[in-house]
Every structure is written in structure tokens, then in C-alpha cells.
């Protein structure tokens, strides 16, 4: 297997993980409320459910940033390596 094929495989894996994290993050944001109006009739389970969603989003946010940055850097490195390899074959 060539170096370029190995790099494409690793990049593909990172890209799939990044897309999966984006889908999960999008799913979580559907269930988050920006404002939660509490009064005497609001059950505490609504507040606890929203806190759980916010906690999961805060946990996934740094992972999403790291994997996104890694995917971007790998895309640039892969393109640069491909161009370098293409110019040296001529």
C-alpha cells in the first residue's frame, strides 16, 4: 500500500468520525432550549433534562473542535502531499 493510500484511509476515518460527531451535535441541539421558563407548575424533570443535554453538549464541544481541526489539517496535508507527488512524477 502506498503512502498516499494510507493517508487517504486515515483521512477518511477522521472525516467519518467528524461527520458522526456533527450529526450527534445537531441531534443534541434539537433538544436544547435556550430559555427555560420555570414556575410552580413546571416539573423539575424538564429542568434536569435540559441540564443533561447542556452537559452532553459541553462534553462533546472540545472533541468536535479537535477532530474538526485534525480533519482540516489532514485535508491540507493530503492535498500538499498529493501535489508534491504529482509534480515529482513528471
PAKOLRO-727095 format. One line per 5 residues: number of its first residue (from 1); for each residue x, y, z of C-alpha. Coordinates in Angstrom, 1 decimal. Example, Ala and Ser with C-alpha at 12.3 -4.5 7.8 and 13.67 -1.06 7.14 Angstrom:
1) 12.3/-4.5/7.8 ~ 13.7/-1.1/7.1;
# end
This chain:
1) 0.0/0.0/0.0 ~ 1.4/3.4/-0.9 ~ 1.8/6.3/1.5 ~ -0.9/8.2/-0.3 ~ -3.4/5.4/0.1;
6) -2.6/5.1/3.8 ~ -3.1/8.8/4.2 ~ -6.4/8.7/2.4 ~ -7.6/5.9/4.6 ~ -6.7/7.7/7.8;
11) -8.2/10.9/6.5 ~ -11.4/9.0/5.6 ~ -11.7/7.6/9.1 ~ -11.2/11.0/10.7 ~ -13.7/12.6/8.3;
16) -16.3/9.9/9.1 ~ -15.8/10.5/12.9 ~ -16.1/14.2/12.3 ~ -19.4/13.9/10.4 ~ -20.7/11.5/13.0;
21) -19.9/14.0/15.8 ~ -21.6/16.8/13.8 ~ -24.7/14.7/13.4 ~ -24.8/13.9/17.1 ~ -24.2/17.5/18.0;
26) -27.1/18.5/15.7 ~ -29.3/16.0/17.3 ~ -28.5/17.3/20.7 ~ -29.1/20.9/19.7 ~ -32.7/20.0/18.6;
31) -33.5/19.1/22.2 ~ -31.8/22.1/23.9 ~ -33.8/25.1/24.9 ~ -32.2/28.5/25.0 ~ -34.7/29.7/27.6;
36) -36.3/27.6/30.2 ~ -39.3/29.2/31.9 ~ -39.7/27.7/35.4 ~ -42.8/28.3/37.5 ~ -44.6/26.4/40.2;
41) -46.3/24.1/37.6 ~ -43.1/23.2/35.7 ~ -41.9/19.8/36.7 ~ -38.3/19.5/37.8 ~ -37.7/16.8/35.2;
46) -37.8/19.3/32.4 ~ -35.0/21.3/34.1 ~ -33.0/18.2/34.7 ~ -33.5/17.0/31.1 ~ -32.3/20.3/29.7;
51) -29.3/20.3/32.1 ~ -28.4/16.8/30.9 ~ -28.5/18.0/27.2 ~ -26.3/21.0/28.0 ~ -23.8/18.8/29.9;
56) -23.5/16.4/26.9 ~ -23.1/19.4/24.5 ~ -20.4/20.9/26.7 ~ -18.6/17.5/26.8 ~ -18.7/17.0/23.0;
61) -17.7/20.5/22.0 ~ -13.9/20.2/22.7 ~ -13.9/16.8/21.0 ~ -15.7/18.3/18.0 ~ -13.1/21.1/17.7;
66) -10.1/18.8/17.9 ~ -11.5/16.3/15.4 ~ -12.5/19.1/13.1 ~ -9.1/20.8/13.3 ~ -7.5/17.4/12.7;
71) -9.6/16.7/9.6 ~ -8.9/20.2/8.2 ~ -5.1/19.8/8.8 ~ -5.1/16.3/7.3 ~ -7.0/17.6/4.2;
76) -4.4/20.3/3.7 ~ -1.5/17.9/4.3 ~ -3.1/15.3/2.0 ~ -3.5/17.9/-0.8 ~ 0.0/19.1/-0.4;
81) 1.5/15.6/-0.4 ~ -0.6/14.7/-3.5 ~ 0.6/17.8/-5.3 ~ 4.2/17.2/-4.3 ~ 4.0/13.6/-5.5;
86) 2.3/14.6/-8.8 ~ 4.9/17.3/-9.6 ~ 7.8/14.9/-8.9 ~ 6.4/12.2/-11.2 ~ 6.6/14.4/-14.3;
# end
